[in-house]
């Protein structure tokens, strides 16, 4: 006898492009497990348009609309809150949802500093609920297969890696008031763009040990950087380069990892499928061994849909969901370390940014000298 799936009552906070294009399709794909019961937006017109596009829900009825998150939490008491608002709101909204007993899936970055993360962790501990950050590139069959091959040692020891997010954003993009500002976005492409790709690199290679970095503001009239580069030593010995740019006319997202027995490479832009992964065996590897590296026949694209499914599985099992806790903090710590290395001009080691360190409080470490310099 099959069991009827538990349908979780879901609310979305923010009804802009990422919720319409990412979260709403994910909810529809998991319609047997979710029911969208409420939406929150301070813009009444945008809220009304979203409610109309969401339509009637599988369990019947329309999505309730609110212009206040606290009013929504009091009235609806959702099981899960999906947050797609500007970054400066993430910590406060995540904590509020956790205190109301709801699980959270929040767009990146989960918050703007390690100090803000501590607030979220404390709210998790007090409520028993969990907060995950959207890093959808970790999900899907291609990423899962690559991680298994690398972590199992099947490809040999990882030696050299390249992580590239070279995108292009024009002046109109930065005309949105909260973009490019430390207080409202937390940084430039290191926080807002490349974070997806180096999160996947960390997912594939594991813990890092040391980072050296540079960052600069070369084109855009912003507070934060528009390009950053880093050299990273991983705990297993591998060395990596990480490049985050919004200055690149030929846009691409790429990860390449050279292992002792193979090179694995992912090339895409905003999401990947199995065919975006390529495995090149070393000359000494027999063909039959390399044939076994092919990605699975079932192709699950990286997506909000894939990550939401993993979160719902964890909810059903009563376990911490992927993309939360140490995983979420680890990626945020990497960003803070990159900025600290860029600002101070010295190597930063994993674990050194703790409470009391200015880069624990803010990604720019409270520095004011960046304002008069092109180099961040």
Rosetta blueprint (number, residue, H / E / L):
1 X L
2 X L
3 X L
4 X L
5 X L
6 X L
7 X L
8 X E
9 X E
10 X E
11 X E
12 X E
13 X E
14 X L
15 X L
16 X L
17 X H
18 X H
19 X H
20 X H
21 X H
22 X H
23 X H
24 X H
25 X H
26 X H
27 X H
28 X H
29 X H
30 X L
31 X L
32 X L
33 X L
34 X E
35 X E
36 X E
37 X E
38 X E
39 X E
40 X E
41 X L
42 X L
43 X L
44 X H
45 X H
46 X H
47 X H
48 X H
49 X H
50 X H
51 X H
52 X H
53 X H
54 X H
55 X L
56 X L
57 X L
58 X L
59 X L
60 X L
61 X L
62 X L
63 X L
64 X E
65 X E
66 X E
67 X L
68 X L
69 X H
70 X H
71 X H
72 X H
73 X H
74 X H
75 X H
76 X H
77 X L
78 X L
79 X L
80 X E
81 X E
82 X E
83 X E
84 X L
85 X L
86 X L
87 X H
88 X H
89 X H
90 X H
91 X H
92 X H
93 X H
94 X H
95 X H
96 X H
97 X H
98 X H
99 X H
100 X L
101 X L
102 X L
103 X E
104 X E
105 X E
106 X E
107 X L
108 X L
109 X L
110 X L
111 X L
112 X L
113 X L
114 X H
115 X H
116 X H
117 X H
118 X H
119 X H
120 X H
121 X H
122 X H
123 X H
124 X H
125 X H
126 X H
127 X H
128 X L
129 X L
130 X L
131 X E
132 X E
133 X E
134 X L
135 X L
136 X H
137 X H
138 X H
139 X L
140 X L
141 X H
142 X H
143 X H
144 X H
145 X H
146 X H
147 X H
148 X H
149 X H
150 X H
151 X H
152 X H
153 X L
154 X L
155 X L
156 X L
157 X L
158 X E
159 X E
160 X E
161 X E
162 X E
163 X E
164 X E
165 X E
166 X E
167 X E
168 X E
169 X L
170 X L
171 X L
172 X L
173 X H
174 X H
175 X H
176 X L
177 X L
178 X L
179 X L
180 X L
181 X L
182 X H
183 X H
184 X H
185 X H
186 X L
187 X L
188 X L
189 X H
190 X H
191 X H
192 X H
193 X L
194 X L
195 X H
196 X H
197 X H
198 X H
199 X H
200 X H
201 X H
202 X H
203 X H
204 X H
205 X H
206 X L
207 X L
208 X E
209 X E
210 X E
211 X E
212 X E
213 X E
214 X E
215 X E
216 X E
217 X L
218 X L
219 X L
220 X L
221 X L
222 X L
223 X L
224 X L
225 X L
226 X L
227 X E
228 X E
229 X E
230 X E
231 X E
232 X E
233 X E
234 X E
235 X L
236 X L
237 X L
238 X L
239 X E
240 X E
241 X E
242 X E
243 X E
244 X E
245 X E
246 X L
247 X E
248 X E
249 X E
250 X E
251 X E
252 X E
253 X E
254 X E
255 X E
256 X E
257 X E
258 X E
259 X E
260 X L
261 X L
262 X E
263 X E
264 X E
265 X E
266 X E
267 X E
268 X E
269 X L
270 X L
271 X L
272 X L
273 X L
274 X H
275 X H
276 X H
277 X E
278 X E
279 X E
280 X E
281 X E
282 X L
283 X L
284 X L
285 X L
286 X L
287 X H
288 X H
289 X H
290 X H
291 X H
292 X L
293 X L
294 X L
295 X L
296 X L
297 X L
298 X L
299 X L
300 X L
301 X L
302 X L
303 X L
304 X H
305 X H
306 X H
307 X H
308 X H
309 X H
310 X H
311 X H
312 X H
313 X H
314 X H
315 X H
316 X H
317 X H
318 X L
319 X L
320 X L
321 X L
322 X L
323 X L
324 X E
325 X L
326 X H
327 X H
328 X H
329 X H
330 X H
331 X H
332 X H
333 X H
334 X H
335 X H
336 X H
337 X H
338 X H
339 X H
340 X H
341 X H
342 X H
343 X H
344 X H
345 X L
346 X L
347 X L
348 X E
349 X E
350 X L
351 X L
352 X L
353 X L
354 X L
355 X L
356 X L
357 X L
358 X H
359 X H
360 X H
361 X H
362 X L
363 X L
364 X L
365 X L
366 X L
367 X L
368 X L
369 X H
370 X H
371 X H
372 X H
373 X L
374 X L
375 X E
376 X L
